[in-house]
Amino acid sequence: MTSTNMKRATLVQLVVSILLGVLALIIVLQNTDPVETRVLFTTVTMSGALLLLCTLAIGFITGVAAAMVVIRRRAASK
């Protein structure tokens, strides 16, 4: 890839990331009512926004961990 194409791809990734972040924030802020969630053998009552943020954080951490595994495997195979 040329330098211009890399800059354009980076800009597109940044814009998409910002848009997804804003969309996630809007969804979280519109769901502030309390919800009951069953976790294993207990029931937890919390704000829907907090539950969505926890779910988003767990998904983000899982995605980063999976990406790190893939990157390390590729580096090890070279």
C-alpha positions in Angstrom: 0.0 0.0 0.0 1.1 3.5 -0.7 1.4 6.1 2.0 -1.7 7.9 0.8 -3.8 4.7 0.9 -2.6 3.9 4.4 -3.5 7.4 5.6 -6.9 7.1 4.0 -7.5 3.6 5.5 -6.5 4.9 8.9 -8.8 7.9 8.6 -11.7 5.6 7.6 -11.0 3.4 10.6 -11.0 6.4 12.9 -14.2 7.7 11.5 -16.0 4.3 11.8 -14.6 3.8 15.3 -15.9 7.3 16.4 -19.3 6.6 14.8 -19.6 3.2 16.5 -18.6 4.8 19.8 -21.2 7.5 19.5 -23.9 5.0 18.5 -23.0 2.8 21.5 -23.1 5.8 23.8 -26.6 6.8 22.5 -27.9 3.3 23.0 -26.5 3.1 26.5 -27.9 6.5 27.5 -31.4 5.6 26.2 -31.5 2.5 28.4 -31.2 3.7 31.9 -34.2 1.8 33.5 -33.3 -0.8 36.1 -33.2 -4.4 34.8 -32.9 -7.7 36.6 -30.1 -10.0 35.4 -29.6 -13.6 36.4 -25.9 -14.4 36.8 -25.4 -18.1 37.6 -27.3 -18.6 40.9 -28.1 -15.0 41.8 -30.2 -12.1 40.5 -28.6 -8.7 40.1 -30.6 -5.5 39.7 -28.8 -2.7 37.9 -29.2 0.1 35.4 -29.6 -1.1 31.9 -26.9 1.4 30.9 -24.5 -0.2 33.3 -25.3 -3.7 32.0 -24.8 -2.5 28.4 -21.4 -0.9 29.4 -20.3 -4.1 31.1 -21.3 -6.1 28.1 -19.5 -3.7 25.7 -16.4 -3.8 27.9 -16.3 -7.6 28.0 -16.7 -7.8 24.3 -14.0 -5.2 23.7 -11.5 -7.0 26.0 -12.3 -10.3 24.4 -11.8 -8.9 20.9 -8.4 -7.3 21.9 -7.3 -10.6 23.5 -8.3 -12.6 20.4 -6.4 -10.1 18.1 -3.3 -10.4 20.3 -3.4 -14.2 20.0 -3.7 -14.0 16.2 -0.9 -11.4 16.0 1.5 -13.5 18.1 0.7 -16.7 16.1 1.5 -14.8 12.8 4.7 -13.4 14.3 5.8 -16.9 15.6 5.1 -18.5 12.2 7.4 -16.1 10.3 
